[in-house]
Amino acid sequence: MTLQLHRPDSQGGLRPAPQSGRDWRTGLRSRRWRAAPLRNTEMNPTPTSVAVLFWAALAALTFVLLLLGYGTHFWR
């Protein structure tokens, strides 16, 4: 079974809507202003290696702080 959009025909029945090959993003843009495609030019993705290094360093720092806190009996 397929899920298709159906539209009413002139005789009161339903018929499958024609399939359009348009990109779904074109429906998000305003036809009134003929807006350009949505792009974020200010966003620079972080490289995976930098992200992994950041989280590993944060985990190591947290571990060191816990060791120091319990070692000096700061948390009694």
C-alpha positions in Angstrom: 0.0 0.0 0.0 1.3 3.4 -0.9 0.5 6.7 0.7 -0.5 9.2 -2.0 -2.2 12.5 -1.9 -5.6 12.4 -3.4 -7.6 15.3 -4.7 -11.3 15.5 -5.5 -12.3 15.2 -9.1 -15.3 16.8 -10.8 -17.5 13.7 -10.3 -17.2 13.7 -6.5 -14.6 10.9 -6.3 -10.9 11.1 -5.5 -8.0 10.7 -7.8 -4.3 10.6 -7.1 -2.6 14.0 -7.2 0.1 14.3 -9.8 3.6 13.7 -8.5 5.8 16.7 -8.8 9.6 16.4 -9.0 10.1 19.7 -7.1 12.5 20.0 -4.3 10.7 20.2 -0.9 12.8 23.2 0.1 11.2 25.3 -2.6 7.9 25.1 -0.7 9.6 26.7 2.3 10.7 29.8 0.5 8.4 32.7 -0.1 7.1 32.9 -3.7 6.3 36.5 -3.1 9.9 37.8 -2.8 11.6 35.0 -4.8 14.0 34.5 -1.9 17.4 33.0 -2.4 18.1 29.5 -1.0 18.6 29.5 2.8 22.3 29.3 3.6 24.1 30.2 6.8 27.3 31.7 5.7 28.4 32.5 9.3 28.4 28.9 10.4 31.7 27.1 10.2 31.4 23.4 11.3 33.9 22.3 14.0 36.2 19.5 12.8 35.5 16.2 14.4 39.1 15.9 15.8 38.8 19.2 17.6 35.4 18.3 19.1 36.7 14.9 20.4 39.8 16.6 21.8 37.6 19.2 23.6 35.4 16.6 25.2 38.3 14.4 26.2 40.1 17.4 27.8 36.9 18.3 29.7 36.6 14.8 31.0 40.2 14.7 32.1 39.9 18.1 33.8 36.8 16.9 35.6 38.5 13.7 36.7 41.5 15.7 38.0 39.3 18.0 40.0 37.4 15.1 41.5 40.7 13.5 42.5 42.0 16.7 44.0 38.8 17.4 45.9 38.6 13.9 47.4 42.4 13.7 48.0 42.5 17.0 50.0 39.2 16.1 51.8 37.6 19.2 50.4 34.3 17.3 50.1 33.8 15.9 53.6 
